[in-house]
Amino acid sequence: MKLSDVLEMVARTDPGLLRSRNEDAVFADAALGVAILADGMGGYNAGEVASGMACTLLAANFARFAPMCNEQIDDDDPAFMARHLASEVTLANRAIFQAAQGEPRYAGMGTTLVLAWFHDNQVGVAHVGDSRFYRLRQNDFELLTKDHSVLQEQIDSGMLTPEEARYAEHRNLVTRALGVDPEVDVEIHVHDVQAGDLLLLCSDGLSEMVEDEGIRQTLQTLGGNLELAAEELVHLANDNGGRDNISLILVRVLGDYAAPRGWAQRLRAVMK
């Protein structure tokens, strides 16, 4: 079984209407089962450097080890995916931080990150900042990440309602970012995946411009054609102001992708 036979991925990135540069970066490879989205920040061209480094480094590292994981899995360790995700994001964070330390014009650069790794009928999601990961399962549209932002902390504390937050100032202030500090607190969750699921990774350039209900309606209406759905989401964000770069990756799960079991795992399964 090839992952590219059961996963369909479409990626889009657009500068929006007000920004002169696009500081977002995206990577999607159905054969690897990996989707990566990063929204950069920093002066000069530093934002696009940080997001570009995040995507390039993580894509290269997953290209090395993901195929081996997809061919065979020899243990039942429930933390298998989380451990690998944490390790790879930690390495990328250090590389971006060191690059910023070595080049004055890149000082303070950083990037958000949302990374999805599809393996063994699950998806591992690594998340830093306010880029998001959504799942549409039949009629249920759910946000599976929680923003690492000042605004989200104000909502959690009761200072603002979600509705008030849509019009609050400083919506773009994140409390975590890749590459800003030597170490990063990356949030990782592993979710089950079912055939028919439609997953969305996006930057705040989409989620701030289009309400969740608008995203849900678009995916339900156009989800049969991912290219068309992606184009429509970018169009909606720009129609609503396009104040930021707009990036998204859509992933449709077409079938089962259980990893083959090695002899040791098969033996343990028989003995249970």
Secondary structure, DSSP 8 states (H G I E B T S, - for coil): --HHHHEEEEEEEE-TTT-SS--EEEEEETTTTEEEEEEEE-TTTHHHHHHHHHHHHHHHHHHHHHHHHHH-B----TTHHHHHHHHHHHHHHHHHHHHHHH-GGGTT-EE-EEEEEEETTEEEEEEESS-EEEEEETTEEEE-S---BHHHHHHHHTSS-HHHHTT-S-TT-BS--BTSSSS---EEEEEE--TT-EEEEE-HHHHTTS-HHHHHHHHHHHTT-HHHHHHHHHHHHHHTT--S-EEEEEEEE-S-----B-HHHHHHHHH-
